[in-house]
Structure formats: C-alpha cells, structure tokens
Amino acid sequence: MDAVLEIAVLVVALAITWRFLGAYMADVYSGKLKWLDTVERPIYRLLGVDPKGGQSWKRYGASLLIFSLVSLLITYLILRVQNLLPLNPAHMKAVTPALAFNTAVSFVTNTNWQNYAGEQTMSYFSQMAALAVQQFVSAAVGIAVAIALIRGFSNRGSSTIGNFWVDLVRGVLYILLPIAALATVIFVGEGAVQTLSGAVTVHNVLNNATQTIPRGPVASMEAIKQLGTNGGGFFNANGASPFENPTPLTNLLSVYLLLAIPFSLTYTFGKMVGSVRQGLALLGVMFVFFIVWTGITIIAEHGANPALSAAGLHSQSVGNMVGKESRFGTSSSAIYNIASTQTSTGSVDSSMDSYTPLGGMMALSGMMLGEVTPGGVGSGMYTILLFAIVTVFIAGLMVGRTPEYLGKKIQAKEMKLASLGVLVMPITVLVLTGVAMLVPSATDATLNKGPHGFTEILYAFTSQANNNGSAFAGLSSNNAFYNIMGAIAMWLGRFGVIVPSLALAGTLASKGVVPASSGTFKTDSALFGALLIGVILVVGALTFFPALALGPLAEEFSKGRLF
C-alpha cells in the first residue's frame, strides 16, 4: 500500500476511534455504565474487594505491586515446569532459570522482550496461560495508572484516586477482551494460524524434502500483542511471520491496534477533567512526533543502503530492502516499526539491524523521548502528563507565577515527583549501557564492532527500560548478564515511573482547584503544545545525544553521508 494512502487510512480510522473509544473508556472508568455491574460483581466477591471503596495512592500502589509480584511468580513457575504441564505437543523442555526470570519480568512489565525463539522454547500452555494472560493484565495495569493520575487532576480535596482492583477488572473485561476477540476473528479470517493441533509435517515431492512447520494459538496472541502494546510474538520472526501477519490488511490492522488506545486515552483524559481541548493539546503533541519520525524514517529507507553502496552496488531503485518485509514494501515496514517503537509495543515486521543508520536512529530516538509519542497503553498517557507538569513549571518560572495545571498548583513536591518519573528511564539506560561496555562477555555478544555494535547494546537497554521490547538484532542477549541486567532495566523502567506517577496522583487529588485568572497559562493552546514538544526534545537531547553520537550518528557520518 502506498505510504500516503496507508497513513491517510490510519488517520481517519484513529480519528473516529479517538472520539468513540476515548469516550467509552471514560465512561467505563467513571462507573457510568451501570449495566456492567452484574458482570463485575462475582469477581469482586471472589477477590474480597469493595468496588465502591476508594484507595489512597499508597494502597493503590501497594495493590499494584503485590499483583505484579504474584504475576511474576506464577509466570516464572509455569515456564520452569512447562515440561510437566499439558498442551505441550512439541515436548518443550523447562525454560532455564535465568531466561524464565527475564521472560517473566518482561511480560509482567508489558515489555515483552524475548531472548528466545517462541516456537522453539515455549509450550502452548506457557504461551497462553503465562504469556498471553500477562499481555492482557499488564496492559490493564498501565491503563489503570493513567486513569489514577487523571483522577488526581479531576478529584478535589480527595484522599483517594480510585480502586486498583476495579480499574484492573474493568480494563480487561470491557476494553481489552472484546476488542482483542474481534481482532482475533479478523486475523484468523485473513489466514493467521489458530490451532492446538501441534506442528504439521509437509513433504515436498519436487525436491523430496520434508519440513516440519510449527503452529499454535497464534491469532489470539497476535491480537492482544498489538492492542495491549505488548509486542511479544508467538514466533521468533514476530510480525514478519506469515502465520502471525499474513496479509496487507493484517499489517495495517496491527498498526491501527497498537495506536488505538494510546491516542484515544487523550480524549478520555479530556473528558474526565472536563475539557476535551486539554486532551486535544496532548494528542497534537503526540501526533506531531509520530508523523515527523515516520516521515524521516520512510525517506531514509527509500534511499540506498550505505553498506551496499560502499560495496559498489549503487543500483537500489526500490530503496533499502535489506531486512525489510518484502510482502509489504519499504514504506509499510517503516510505518509498522516506527509505530511499534513509539508505542512501547516492540513488535516488528522487518529487521531494525538492517535499517540505514538514520532510519535505525529514528526508532531508537523515538524511545529515548520517553515513550510518549504516543507511548504504550496507559504508560504513554501518564508519562506525557509528567512532562506536562515539568512544562507548566518552566512556563511559570518564565512569567513569575505559581505554575498551575488544570487548576492544580504545581509546587516543589509535584515537580520533584514529575522530575523523578521523567529521569528514571534515561538514568537506567545510560548506567546499564555503560556497565555493559565494561563487561567483556557483554561486548563479545555483539555481532558487529564499532559504532554499530555500541548501538546494538544501547538499543537493547533503551528498549527494555522503556518497556518496548523491540530488538536491534545482532546482539546475542540470551546469557546471564543480559538476562539479569535486562530484567533490572525492565523493572525499573516500569515501576520506577509508576510509583512517582501514583504519588503525584495522590498529592494532586488532595488539592483544591485555583480559579483561572488573566495570568493563567492556558494548557489547551498551541503555545503549550509547542512548549511541551520543546521540553520533551530538550530532555531527550541533553540526556541521550552523547550516546547517539557514539552510535548511529558516528556510523552515519562514517559512511560519508548525512541522509
């Protein structure tokens, strides 16, 4: 599909979704859909939860952390004993301790970083009961945190920010499950595999060769993998596998699914705080970043591959097709991968390692901006709100007034919490990348040396600390160092941002609203959007430019070309 047409279709579909899905999510989390109570009530009785009882930010956060730790333990145990469990037609062995730990942390944190080939490592039971389940609940956790922070702005003089268990149940039952079920039907209809019958053996009479083709419950995992911005694929090839992503329609559907909830949450935000224009301002910032990064990547990948040019192969009329998804073309592959890396999804339908230095840098830098363009389900929303608070604080200093956002005064405590949430990710990435460069076994795991090898390591920790999960390839990361360090990066990148966000929600909810005056900085204006874009860019540039200069930029200039 032509790039312009594909983007146009996505824009129209997402514009409709933004309005209706955004409004629906606001009603779900506000408890306005009373007819849903009969579905929820038995679950709350089983959990021993009072659905009408609110929680302070500390109780909300404790519930979230306890749930995540229990999920981590259950996922780890399933992977460790999968050889003893049913639905294992290929007789997969138990997953090794370090890999099981890394994988459990990965799926619980909505990262879905995979140091394994799914079809060669995981049983059907592990794929469904452990990994796919976490793709639902980890996504619901992210949305719950975003909703809790939104309540911090909408509540006045309140000591509560909602109930974690209620938000979790509603996110899974009323948002993720129905949309994923519909998407699964479409994937199956287009040819994605969905079976429990095991692998199939095919004999080719033309060359007298026999091939064993792995199968499994793929379509159902594919749907929530994209919708929940998870990214963990059933097969090692992920979105490049025709069993996961069989047609141009499923490729377009995948991009739509991973953008739908992150963009729509801006409408949810606007509706819950009483001003859709506030949500529209955040949507505009997200959209600008997404379009610019997508456009630059498409242009870069339509150019020649510098490595092939250096080898004397100058005729590359179709652009850089090395590592691309040849069924869909350069533009569709670029749109897919940029959408994936900018939504913390991490699924790919082409190899990032084979992109041009500039194209690879756009995917990498998109994550370095903090995963807010538009970011993952929930995580993009609560992270951009942290940036918004930093922005209004800076704006307040410029005009000599107490910063305010949506009528809430932004004081020292709020600024400290927002700054902590914004800086956790870059600190984690840079420290762990520096450690890796000092460990011989870590640097030996790179396929390439020099700037490209450094980019492979930098990309890995950037992806994990942002809970993205995409890999640059070329890095043999299934070893003790990367399994343990990667798990640390994923855990800090997830909960190191969630905890300050919830604390911020608590302190904001307890505040009253200050009436707007002539000196109030309007946060639903283009000026605020431009300032927010500037803050996001400055934070990303100041923290990561030296690392980018050592990696993709050095590689780009070493080829004697800028674009």
GUBA-923501 format. One record per residue (C-alpha): residue in three letters; x, y, z. Coordinates in pm, 1 decimal, padded with zeros to 6 digits. Example, Ala and Ser with C-alpha at 12.3 -4.5 7.8 and 13.67 -1.06 7.14 Angstrom:
% residues 2
code;u;v;w
ALA;01230.0;-00450.0;00780.0;
SER;01367.0;-00106.0;00714.0;
END
This chain:
% residues 563
code;u;v;w
MET;00000.0;00000.0;00000.0;
ASP;00125.8;00349.2;-00083.0;
ALA;00264.2;00526.4;00225.3;
VAL;00041.5;00834.3;00186.5;
LEU;-00270.9;00621.5;00144.5;
GLU;-00179.1;00398.3;00436.9;
ILE;-00121.5;00695.9;00666.9;
ALA;-00445.5;00857.1;00547.9;
VAL;-00645.0;00540.6;00626.2;
LEU;-00483.1;00522.2;00969.8;
VAL;-00554.7;00888.4;01043.7;
VAL;-00923.2;00855.1;00954.1;
ALA;-00967.1;00530.5;01148.3;
LEU;-00783.8;00665.2;01452.4;
ALA;-00976.6;00993.5;01445.9;
ILE;-01304.0;00800.0;01472.1;
THR;-01158.2;00572.9;01738.6;
TRP;-01021.5;00869.8;01935.8;
ARG;-01369.8;01009.2;01982.5;
PHE;-01571.9;00695.8;02048.2;
LEU;-01323.1;00465.2;02220.3;
GLY;-01194.4;00757.5;02426.3;
ALA;-01546.0;00843.0;02544.7;
TYR;-01623.8;00477.2;02611.6;
MET;-01313.8;00434.1;02828.7;
ALA;-01402.7;00746.6;03026.2;
ASP;-01748.2;00602.9;03096.4;
VAL;-01604.0;00262.4;03190.5;
TYR;-01357.9;00400.3;03445.6;
SER;-01604.2;00658.9;03578.2;
GLY;-01852.0;00381.4;03656.9;
LYS;-02123.6;00531.0;03438.8;
LEU;-02207.2;00203.9;03262.4;
LYS;-02420.2;00058.2;03542.3;
TRP;-02535.3;-00238.7;03335.0;
LEU;-02183.3;-00378.5;03362.1;
ASP;-02209.8;-00417.7;03739.5;
THR;-02362.6;-00766.0;03717.0;
VAL;-02056.8;-00888.4;03524.3;
GLU;-01810.6;-00741.2;03772.0;
ARG;-01979.5;-00831.3;04099.9;
PRO;-01883.5;-01202.3;04116.9;
ILE;-01518.6;-01115.8;04050.4;
TYR;-01510.4;-00860.8;04331.4;
ARG;-01668.5;-01110.3;04571.0;
LEU;-01401.4;-01363.1;04475.7;
LEU;-01127.4;-01106.4;04535.7;
GLY;-01287.2;-00977.2;04855.6;
VAL;-01292.6;-00624.1;04714.0;
ASP;-01543.9;-00349.9;04784.1;
PRO;-01588.8;-00187.4;04440.6;
LYS;-01719.0;00132.4;04599.1;
GLY;-01422.8;00169.8;04830.6;
GLY;-01152.1;00406.5;04710.4;
GLN;-00781.5;00369.6;04781.4;
SER;-00513.8;00617.6;04873.4;
TRP;-00219.6;00631.7;04635.4;
LYS;-00016.3;00417.7;04875.8;
ARG;-00280.6;00143.4;04892.8;
TYR;-00335.9;00167.6;04518.4;
GLY;00037.8;00134.7;04456.5;
ALA;00074.7;-00149.1;04708.0;
SER;-00208.6;-00341.6;04542.7;
LEU;-00047.7;-00290.2;04202.3;
LEU;00296.8;-00402.6;04318.3;
ILE;00158.9;-00708.3;04501.8;
PHE;-00041.4;-00808.2;04194.6;
SER;00265.4;-00765.9;03972.2;
LEU;00488.3;-00967.5;04205.4;
VAL;00236.4;-01252.2;04225.0;
SER;00203.0;-01241.9;03844.8;
LEU;00581.2;-01258.2;03817.3;
LEU;00598.9;-01563.4;04043.5;
ILE;00317.9;-01750.4;03865.0;
THR;00462.1;-01677.0;03519.8;
TYR;00809.5;-01786.2;03630.7;
LEU;00678.4;-02113.3;03777.9;
ILE;00478.9;-02201.5;03466.4;
LEU;00784.3;-02152.5;03245.7;
ARG;01006.4;-02354.1;03480.0;
VAL;00772.6;-02656.6;03485.4;
GLN;00615.5;-02634.6;03140.9;
ASN;00752.5;-02980.5;03057.9;
LEU;00516.4;-03123.3;03322.9;
LEU;00209.6;-02928.4;03212.1;
PRO;-00049.4;-03007.1;02940.7;
LEU;-00070.7;-02858.1;02590.6;
ASN;00289.2;-02934.5;02504.9;
PRO;00268.9;-03134.1;02180.2;
ALA;00627.7;-03048.1;02083.5;
HIS;00753.6;-03170.8;02424.0;
MET;00929.3;-02845.3;02508.8;
LYS;01173.9;-02862.4;02797.5;
ALA;01154.6;-02645.3;03106.7;
VAL;01283.2;-02293.5;03047.9;
THR;01619.2;-02228.7;03215.5;
PRO;01611.2;-02021.6;03538.3;
ALA;01775.8;-01701.7;03404.5;
LEU;01568.9;-01698.9;03085.8;
ALA;01246.7;-01779.3;03274.6;
PHE;01316.7;-01490.7;03514.1;
ASN;01391.7;-01248.0;03231.5;
THR;01081.6;-01354.9;03038.3;
ALA;00854.3;-01333.6;03343.6;
VAL;00973.8;-00981.5;03424.8;
SER;00944.3;-00890.0;03057.9;
PHE;00578.2;-00987.0;03021.2;
VAL;00470.1;-00862.4;03365.8;
THR;00616.6;-00518.1;03287.9;
ASN;00445.4;-00501.0;02946.5;
THR;00789.1;-00508.6;02780.0;
ASN;00774.7;-00846.5;02605.7;
TRP;01146.3;-00851.8;02534.0;
GLN;01217.1;-01202.1;02404.8;
ASN;01556.6;-01365.4;02448.1;
TYR;01420.7;-01681.9;02288.4;
ALA;01250.3;-01815.1;01976.6;
GLY;00890.7;-01877.5;02081.2;
GLU;00823.4;-02174.2;01855.2;
GLN;01139.0;-02348.4;01980.8;
THR;01108.8;-02266.9;02351.3;
MET;00751.2;-02226.3;02475.7;
SER;00471.4;-02482.3;02503.7;
TYR;00117.5;-02389.2;02409.7;
PHE;00028.4;-02377.0;02778.0;
SER;00310.4;-02130.9;02850.0;
GLN;00215.8;-01915.4;02552.4;
MET;-00149.5;-01896.7;02659.9;
ALA;-00166.0;-01930.9;03039.9;
ALA;00150.8;-01736.9;03117.9;
LEU;00246.1;-01500.4;02837.1;
ALA;-00088.7;-01414.2;02674.5;
VAL;-00254.4;-01366.5;03014.4;
GLN;00017.5;-01119.9;03112.4;
GLN;-00032.4;-00936.0;02785.6;
PHE;-00388.6;-00864.3;02898.5;
VAL;-00329.0;-00778.8;03263.3;
SER;-00003.4;-00583.0;03219.4;
ALA;-00178.1;-00365.0;02962.7;
ALA;-00470.6;-00317.2;03202.0;
VAL;-00226.4;-00215.9;03476.2;
GLY;-00079.6;00054.5;03252.7;
ILE;-00422.3;00197.3;03170.0;
ALA;-00517.1;00185.5;03539.7;
VAL;-00218.4;00401.6;03636.5;
ALA;-00305.8;00655.8;03366.6;
ILE;-00665.6;00670.1;03491.4;
ALA;-00545.8;00709.5;03852.5;
LEU;-00328.4;01006.2;03753.8;
ILE;-00616.3;01159.0;03558.5;
ARG;-00831.5;01129.0;03871.9;
GLY;-00559.1;01317.9;04054.5;
PHE;-00640.8;01616.4;03832.9;
SER;-01018.7;01572.2;03834.7;
ASN;-01066.2;01499.3;04208.5;
ARG;-01078.1;01787.4;04453.7;
GLY;-00976.9;01757.6;04816.9;
SER;-00987.6;01379.7;04793.5;
SER;-00770.8;01126.5;04972.7;
THR;-00837.4;00854.2;04713.0;
ILE;-00751.2;00800.1;04345.5;
GLY;-00979.7;00504.2;04272.0;
ASN;-00955.6;00131.6;04334.5;
PHE;-00680.5;-00065.9;04160.0;
TRP;-00874.2;-00393.3;04151.5;
VAL;-01178.6;-00228.3;03997.0;
ASP;-00968.0;-00049.1;03736.3;
LEU;-00783.6;-00372.5;03653.9;
VAL;-01101.4;-00576.4;03610.6;
ARG;-01274.6;-00313.2;03400.3;
GLY;-00973.6;-00267.5;03175.2;
VAL;-00952.8;-00637.6;03097.3;
LEU;-01325.0;-00716.7;03072.2;
TYR;-01465.3;-00415.1;02892.1;
ILE;-01178.1;-00281.3;02681.9;
LEU;-00907.2;-00534.8;02604.5;
LEU;-01104.8;-00859.5;02581.8;
PRO;-01382.8;-00750.5;02340.9;
ILE;-01153.7;-00561.3;02103.8;
ALA;-00894.9;-00841.7;02105.3;
ALA;-01165.0;-01101.6;02038.9;
LEU;-01288.3;-00910.5;01733.5;
ALA;-00933.1;-00859.7;01607.4;
THR;-00861.8;-01232.4;01651.9;
VAL;-01151.7;-01318.8;01421.7;
ILE;-01011.9;-01084.8;01156.1;
PHE;-00662.1;-01230.0;01188.2;
VAL;-00797.0;-01584.7;01153.7;
GLY;-01009.9;-01482.3;00857.3;
GLU;-00702.3;-01343.2;00684.2;
GLY;-00504.2;-01663.0;00737.7;
ALA;-00329.4;-01632.5;01074.8;
VAL;-00286.6;-01968.5;01245.4;
GLN;-00508.3;-02062.0;01542.6;
THR;-00488.7;-02425.7;01649.5;
LEU;-00386.5;-02657.3;01933.1;
SER;-00310.6;-02945.4;01698.5;
GLY;00066.8;-02913.7;01706.8;
ALA;00317.2;-02884.0;01425.3;
VAL;00246.0;-03019.6;01079.6;
THR;00490.8;-03212.7;00862.1;
VAL;00494.2;-03131.8;00491.2;
HIS;00666.2;-03338.9;00223.4;
ASN;00769.7;-03163.6;-00097.6;
VAL;00763.7;-03418.1;-00378.1;
LEU;00954.5;-03185.0;-00609.8;
ASN;01276.6;-03193.0;-00408.9;
ASN;01195.0;-03489.8;-00185.9;
ALA;01239.1;-03270.2;00124.4;
THR;01035.9;-03291.2;00443.0;
GLN;00966.7;-02984.1;00655.2;
THR;00809.8;-02951.9;00999.3;
ILE;00607.4;-02632.7;01030.9;
PRO;00529.0;-02512.7;01385.3;
ARG;00175.8;-02393.5;01457.2;
GLY;-00026.1;-02294.4;01761.2;
PRO;-00276.0;-02045.3;01908.6;
VAL;-00116.0;-01759.6;01716.5;
ALA;-00400.3;-01526.9;01609.3;
SER;-00535.3;-01476.8;01961.5;
MET;-00189.4;-01383.9;02087.6;
GLU;-00130.4;-01157.2;01788.9;
ALA;-00440.8;-00951.9;01864.3;
ILE;-00356.1;-00869.4;02226.5;
LYS;00012.4;-00838.1;02139.7;
GLN;-00075.2;-00533.3;01929.3;
LEU;-00376.8;-00395.3;02116.3;
GLY;-00201.4;-00402.5;02454.3;
THR;00120.9;-00258.6;02307.3;
ASN;00293.6;-00573.8;02425.0;
GLY;00485.4;-00691.7;02119.0;
GLY;00564.9;-01045.6;02227.7;
GLY;00518.8;-01270.5;01925.8;
PHE;00441.8;-01641.2;01906.7;
PHE;00721.3;-01689.0;01651.5;
ASN;01078.1;-01564.5;01652.1;
ALA;01010.6;-01371.3;01329.3;
ASN;00729.8;-01181.3;01505.2;
GLY;00531.2;-00962.5;01263.0;
ALA;00740.7;-01081.1;00968.2;
SER;00595.7;-01431.9;01001.1;
PRO;00309.4;-01500.5;00756.0;
PHE;00147.8;-01714.9;01027.0;
GLU;00122.1;-01407.9;01253.9;
ASN;00083.3;-01133.0;00994.2;
PRO;-00040.1;-01293.1;00670.4;
THR;-00172.9;-01006.2;00456.0;
PRO;-00150.2;-00628.6;00397.5;
LEU;-00481.9;-00596.7;00584.2;
THR;-00343.9;-00761.3;00898.4;
ASN;-00031.7;-00547.2;00869.5;
LEU;-00245.5;-00232.4;00862.4;
LEU;-00472.1;-00369.7;01136.5;
SER;-00166.2;-00431.5;01353.7;
VAL;-00054.6;-00069.2;01325.0;
TYR;-00408.6;00050.5;01396.2;
LEU;-00442.9;-00168.2;01706.0;
LEU;-00119.7;-00057.5;01865.5;
LEU;-00208.4;00312.5;01815.8;
ALA;-00578.3;00293.3;01907.0;
ILE;-00573.7;00301.0;02288.2;
PRO;-00269.7;00530.7;02340.1;
PHE;-00418.4;00801.1;02116.1;
SER;-00774.3;00753.1;02247.8;
LEU;-00665.6;00797.5;02609.0;
THR;-00608.7;01166.7;02536.3;
TYR;-00984.0;01201.0;02475.4;
THR;-01050.1;01000.9;02790.9;
PHE;-00827.1;01244.8;02976.8;
GLY;-01005.5;01547.0;02834.4;
LYS;-01349.3;01411.4;02914.6;
MET;-01261.0;01312.2;03271.0;
VAL;-01105.8;01651.2;03355.3;
GLY;-01395.6;01837.6;03193.9;
SER;-01220.0;01981.8;02888.2;
VAL;-01169.5;01782.2;02569.1;
ARG;-00943.0;02063.1;02445.2;
GLN;-00690.8;01965.4;02712.4;
GLY;-00675.8;01615.6;02568.4;
LEU;-00660.5;01752.1;02216.1;
ALA;-00347.6;01950.6;02305.5;
LEU;-00170.8;01633.2;02420.7;
LEU;-00294.3;01446.4;02112.8;
GLY;-00146.1;01716.0;01890.7;
VAL;00195.1;01679.1;02055.2;
MET;00186.2;01300.4;02014.9;
PHE;00075.4;01326.8;01652.6;
VAL;00347.4;01575.1;01556.2;
PHE;00621.5;01348.9;01689.6;
PHE;00471.5;01039.9;01529.4;
ILE;00431.4;01193.4;01183.7;
VAL;00776.4;01356.6;01179.3;
TRP;00957.5;01042.4;01294.2;
THR;00761.2;00825.8;01049.0;
GLY;00829.6;01062.1;00758.5;
ILE;01203.8;01081.0;00822.7;
THR;01227.2;00702.1;00851.0;
ILE;01039.0;00646.7;00525.7;
ILE;01266.8;00892.9;00346.7;
ALA;01578.4;00733.0;00494.8;
GLU;01471.1;00380.2;00398.9;
HIS;01377.7;00484.4;00046.2;
GLY;01740.3;00582.9;-00000.8;
ALA;02025.0;00345.7;-00076.0;
ASN;02179.0;00120.7;00184.5;
PRO;02519.4;00281.6;00256.4;
ALA;02684.4;-00053.6;00319.7;
LEU;02574.9;-00182.1;-00021.8;
SER;02678.5;00143.3;-00185.9;
ALA;03022.5;00113.0;-00026.6;
ALA;03044.4;-00235.1;-00175.9;
GLY;02983.2;-00092.2;-00524.0;
LEU;02613.7;-00183.7;-00550.1;
HIS;02473.5;00156.7;-00639.5;
SER;02156.3;00047.7;-00819.6;
GLN;01894.9;00030.2;-00540.5;
SER;01590.4;00182.7;-00708.0;
VAL;01342.3;00039.2;-00456.2;
GLY;01534.6;00171.7;-00158.2;
ASN;01692.0;-00018.8;00127.2;
MET;01516.3;-00357.0;00103.7;
VAL;01775.5;-00537.5;00315.8;
GLY;01591.8;-00694.3;00608.1;
LYS;01258.4;-00544.3;00500.4;
GLU;00923.5;-00720.1;00481.1;
SER;00921.7;-00778.1;00103.5;
ARG;00548.4;-00859.0;00101.6;
PHE;00457.6;-00508.0;00212.3;
GLY;00743.9;-00285.8;00092.4;
THR;00976.1;-00029.5;00244.3;
SER;00714.6;00229.3;00345.3;
SER;00480.2;-00012.9;00522.2;
SER;00772.3;-00170.4;00704.9;
ALA;00891.6;00171.9;00821.9;
ILE;00541.7;00274.7;00936.0;
TYR;00499.4;-00053.8;01124.9;
ASN;00833.1;-00033.9;01304.8;
ILE;00808.2;00335.0;01395.8;
ALA;00453.7;00287.4;01524.7;
SER;00577.5;-00009.1;01725.6;
THR;00879.5;00164.3;01878.9;
GLN;00680.7;00479.8;01958.0;
THR;00406.6;00288.8;02140.4;
SER;00625.5;00062.4;02353.9;
THR;00490.6;-00232.4;02154.4;
GLY;00817.6;-00368.8;02021.8;
SER;00672.0;-00597.4;01756.1;
VAL;00847.7;-00564.0;01421.9;
ASP;00785.8;-00681.6;01066.8;
SER;01139.1;-00603.8;00945.5;
SER;01490.1;-00609.4;01090.2;
MET;01597.7;-00291.5;01269.5;
ASP;01959.6;-00403.1;01238.5;
SER;01934.5;-00368.3;00859.0;
TYR;01788.3;-00018.5;00855.9;
THR;02001.9;00272.3;00742.9;
PRO;02187.5;00443.5;01030.1;
LEU;01940.5;00733.9;01018.0;
GLY;01637.3;00504.4;00998.1;
GLY;01762.1;00298.6;01291.5;
MET;01832.8;00614.7;01488.8;
MET;01473.6;00733.8;01442.4;
ALA;01339.7;00414.5;01600.6;
LEU;01595.9;00442.1;01880.2;
SER;01542.9;00814.7;01943.9;
GLY;01165.6;00770.4;01945.3;
MET;01203.7;00552.5;02252.5;
MET;01454.0;00792.9;02405.7;
LEU;01191.7;01067.2;02409.0;
GLY;01024.3;00876.7;02690.6;
GLU;00769.5;00666.6;02500.5;
VAL;00514.4;00947.8;02484.3;
THR;00464.2;00968.7;02108.6;
PRO;00205.4;00825.6;02178.9;
GLY;00362.2;00565.0;02408.8;
GLY;00217.3;00240.7;02540.7;
VAL;-00134.1;00175.5;02668.9;
GLY;-00153.2;00394.6;02975.3;
SER;00221.2;00444.2;03008.0;
GLY;00229.4;00699.2;02727.6;
MET;-00051.0;00895.1;02893.4;
TYR;00090.4;00909.3;03243.3;
THR;00441.7;00983.1;03117.6;
ILE;00335.8;01273.2;02894.8;
LEU;00143.4;01414.6;03191.5;
LEU;00471.4;01411.0;03386.1;
PHE;00629.4;01608.5;03101.8;
ALA;00328.9;01842.9;03100.9;
ILE;00383.9;01920.7;03468.8;
VAL;00751.6;01995.7;03403.7;
THR;00643.0;02218.7;03115.2;
VAL;00396.3;02428.2;03314.3;
PHE;00655.4;02461.6;03591.5;
ILE;00905.7;02603.6;03341.8;
ALA;00635.7;02829.0;03195.1;
GLY;00550.4;02952.3;03543.2;
LEU;00912.2;03042.2;03610.0;
MET;00923.3;03235.6;03282.6;
VAL;00635.2;03463.8;03376.9;
GLY;00699.3;03473.3;03751.1;
ARG;00376.4;03299.2;03858.0;
THR;00298.2;02986.8;04056.5;
PRO;00266.7;02708.4;03797.6;
GLU;-00078.8;02558.6;03756.3;
TYR;-00211.8;02270.4;03551.4;
LEU;-00587.2;02217.8;03524.1;
GLY;-00635.1;02442.0;03822.9;
LYS;-00396.2;02247.9;04045.7;
LYS;-00094.0;02434.7;04180.1;
ILE;00233.2;02269.3;04084.0;
GLN;00467.0;02313.7;04377.7;
ALA;00800.1;02165.3;04485.5;
LYS;00660.6;01822.9;04575.9;
GLU;00480.9;01777.1;04244.7;
MET;00783.4;01896.3;04050.0;
LYS;01015.7;01655.1;04230.5;
LEU;00785.8;01360.6;04163.1;
ALA;00742.3;01453.8;03795.9;
SER;01117.3;01501.0;03750.6;
LEU;01187.3;01165.8;03914.0;
GLY;00941.6;00991.3;03683.0;
VAL;01092.5;01158.2;03376.0;
LEU;01456.4;01084.1;03467.8;
VAL;01428.7;00721.0;03582.0;
MET;01441.6;00586.0;03227.9;
PRO;01743.9;00777.7;03091.5;
ILE;01945.8;00714.9;03407.5;
THR;01869.5;00342.8;03387.7;
VAL;01958.6;00323.5;03017.8;
LEU;02286.1;00514.5;03038.6;
VAL;02411.5;00344.0;03354.6;
LEU;02339.6;-00008.9;03232.9;
THR;02478.8;00063.6;02884.8;
GLY;02797.4;00194.9;03046.7;
VAL;02823.7;-00116.7;03262.5;
ALA;02774.9;-00340.2;02958.3;
MET;03056.5;-00165.7;02772.3;
LEU;03291.3;-00256.2;03059.0;
VAL;03198.7;-00627.2;03069.1;
PRO;03383.5;-00840.3;02809.1;
SER;03106.9;-01101.6;02786.1;
ALA;02855.3;-00824.3;02713.5;
THR;03056.5;-00663.2;02434.6;
ASP;03150.9;-01003.6;02290.3;
ALA;02778.0;-01072.4;02244.0;
THR;02752.6;-00808.4;01970.7;
LEU;02760.4;-00926.9;01611.7;
ASN;02922.4;-00603.6;01493.1;
LYS;03200.0;-00395.1;01643.3;
GLY;03248.0;-00018.8;01644.9;
PRO;02953.6;00225.5;01640.0;
HIS;02705.4;-00033.5;01514.9;
GLY;02790.6;-00274.3;01795.0;
PHE;02753.7;00005.8;02050.0;
THR;02411.0;00087.0;01901.8;
GLU;02304.8;-00275.6;01947.5;
ILE;02377.5;-00253.3;02322.2;
LEU;02232.8;00097.2;02360.7;
TYR;01918.3;-00005.2;02174.8;
ALA;01871.1;-00313.7;02394.1;
PHE;01872.1;-00121.9;02721.7;
THR;01670.7;00166.2;02574.8;
SER;01408.5;-00081.1;02457.7;
GLN;01394.0;-00263.2;02790.2;
ALA;01395.1;00043.5;03015.8;
ASN;01113.0;00190.8;02806.2;
ASN;00920.7;-00138.1;02827.5;
ASN;00926.2;-00151.6;02448.3;
GLY;01072.5;-00493.7;02376.1;
SER;01191.2;-00442.0;02019.6;
ALA;01544.1;-00559.5;01943.1;
PHE;01800.5;-00409.4;01711.3;
ALA;01922.0;-00761.6;01634.8;
GLY;02286.4;-00856.6;01618.4;
LEU;02303.0;-00892.6;01997.4;
SER;02317.9;-01243.0;02147.6;
SER;02136.1;-01146.6;02465.9;
ASN;02035.6;-01490.8;02597.4;
ASN;02313.7;-01507.3;02853.6;
ALA;02335.7;-01447.5;03227.8;
PHE;02447.4;-01084.3;03201.1;
TYR;02175.2;-00961.8;02966.5;
ASN;01903.1;-01174.9;03124.5;
ILE;01969.0;-01027.1;03469.4;
MET;02060.5;-00670.7;03366.4;
GLY;01773.5;-00664.3;03121.0;
ALA;01528.2;-00770.4;03392.0;
ILE;01656.5;-00489.0;03615.0;
ALA;01613.2;-00238.4;03332.6;
MET;01256.7;-00354.4;03263.2;
TRP;01154.5;-00349.4;03629.7;
LEU;01297.8;-00002.0;03694.8;
GLY;01162.4;00132.0;03366.4;
ARG;00812.7;00018.3;03459.3;
PHE;00771.5;00068.5;03831.7;
GLY;01027.7;00346.7;03866.7;
VAL;00782.8;00561.2;03668.6;
ILE;00457.0;00414.2;03801.8;
VAL;00529.6;00479.9;04170.1;
PRO;00608.7;00854.1;04126.6;
SER;00303.7;00883.6;03899.5;
LEU;00075.5;00736.5;04164.9;
ALA;00232.6;00953.1;04436.6;
LEU;00172.0;01253.6;04213.1;
ALA;-00189.8;01144.2;04161.7;
GLY;-00234.5;01129.8;04538.6;
THR;-00096.3;01474.8;04610.0;
LEU;-00289.8;01632.6;04321.8;
ALA;-00617.9;01469.1;04425.5;
SER;-00588.7;01622.7;04771.8;
LYS;-00558.2;01975.9;04630.9;
GLY;-00839.4;02213.9;04555.4;
VAL;-00879.2;02399.1;04227.8;
VAL;-00744.3;02750.3;04187.3;
PRO;-00976.4;02972.1;03977.5;
ALA;-00827.5;03076.0;03645.2;
SER;-00712.7;03433.9;03613.0;
SER;-00575.0;03659.9;03342.9;
GLY;-00226.2;03536.8;03424.3;
THR;-00309.3;03165.1;03399.5;
PHE;-00106.6;02985.6;03134.6;
LYS;-00350.9;02813.1;02900.3;
THR;-00265.9;02446.1;02863.7;
ASP;-00513.1;02378.5;02583.6;
SER;-00337.0;02606.7;02336.5;
ALA;-00090.7;02560.5;02052.0;
LEU;00165.2;02755.7;02254.7;
PHE;00151.7;02499.4;02534.3;
GLY;00180.8;02219.0;02278.5;
ALA;00488.3;02379.6;02125.0;
LEU;00647.3;02431.0;02465.5;
LEU;00573.3;02069.3;02562.0;
ILE;00735.6;01948.6;02239.7;
GLY;01039.2;02159.6;02321.9;
VAL;01069.0;02019.5;02675.2;
ILE;01044.2;01659.7;02552.2;
LEU;01307.5;01724.6;02286.1;
VAL;01542.6;01905.7;02523.0;
VAL;01524.0;01632.6;02788.3;
GLY;01585.9;01364.0;02525.4;
ALA;01865.0;01556.6;02353.8;
LEU;02050.7;01653.1;02669.8;
THR;02049.8;01302.6;02810.2;
PHE;02099.9;01089.6;02501.0;
PHE;02279.6;01296.4;02236.1;
PRO;02630.8;01190.0;02351.2;
ALA;02526.3;00824.2;02330.0;
LEU;02369.1;00875.1;01986.2;
ALA;02687.2;01049.3;01872.9;
LEU;02888.2;00739.6;01964.6;
GLY;02645.7;00506.0;01790.0;
PRO;02417.5;00575.9;01491.7;
LEU;02546.6;00927.5;01421.8;
ALA;02908.0;00809.2;01414.6;
GLU;02805.1;00529.4;01179.8;
GLU;02610.2;00771.0;00960.1;
PHE;02899.5;01012.5;00922.3;
SER;03148.0;00728.6;00873.0;
LYS;02963.3;00644.1;00551.8;
GLY;03023.7;00995.5;00426.1;
ARG;02657.4;01086.4;00410.1;
LEU;02402.1;01265.6;00626.7;
PHE;02083.4;01142.5;00464.3;
END
